[in-house]
């Protein structure tokens, strides 16, 4: 499916992480030669050298809050003009209500808005832009706020045993905020997206919820090969289709930002879409895979100090669902904020 | 591609020493043949032979020679 957002610009991007960064080598690699070898190979293949890991009390909405607050304060946004709040996560604060409403309250945003959570993972940032943009286009909202990310490390820190599933080392914590603004001069934002629910079990945490409540909720099941083949074969097709529709080739873009799934997958996608490796922004080394935060986190890590003005982007998120979504868009990289590190968290009454 | 060349390519993919693989070796007995190597194997088939390898195919590989047989354009 395709869609086109008109009259709306991507106004600012910000991201926050916990204050604690742990290298895989320090955390797991130094206990034995066998572990050292596993970690070395893991880093070579995935690109992950370490990740930000939350302390017990902190969750993703705390990083999203910090990231959003930064934009709102720095841009002096009238809090009553933010009419759309979408929070994309698979690790929400509560079973109910939507964390988006809690974030509305914490950020002091007025009542004249719609706020809800979206349960999407690695495709979530690009799908979220599509959702926020689409609602704004048909509403009177001046601004829309998209927040994305996961508390990914919480259940996934392996025990001291190296008999871990190395897949669990792949995930890091980060939250992000992106502000969209009504702007009649804005260039169109063009999306192309797909969903294949027949492969819902390729990545799944099936237990501890309503359908299968009586088993540990912490276990994720991943069909590595199915996900790898999907990512390296079907994702490039979508990007190529979107470029074809736009009458563009890789040459016409300043940057490609892929969901930071793992290095092996990203380099295959680059190859198949004609993007040179230096146009493809990568930050998986430092952040690991941060699910729906990975695209904004990479923008923040690599472009916060770049002053190139308005640049042409191809962004693509893909993964759990299965869901994949690509966007051709323009963004002023001067409005990408530096990374925020914080150990602050929200204290509720429970 | 000769069998020797194929074995060399496979050793590179497995990140194992040159000359360490032979066609009759059982894959499950090769330490390097782990989940990450399986993904590298998929990339190798795609890049070198233009072939897509499915999870079922990977599961069907028992011996090194089962992989060598597929290493044709």
Interface residues (C-beta under 8 A of the other chain):
Chain A: X41 X42 X45 X166 X167 X223 X224 X225 X226 X228 X229 X232 X233 X264 X268 X271
Chain B: X15 X35 X36 X38 X39 X40 X42 X43 X46 X47 X52 X53 X54 X55 X58
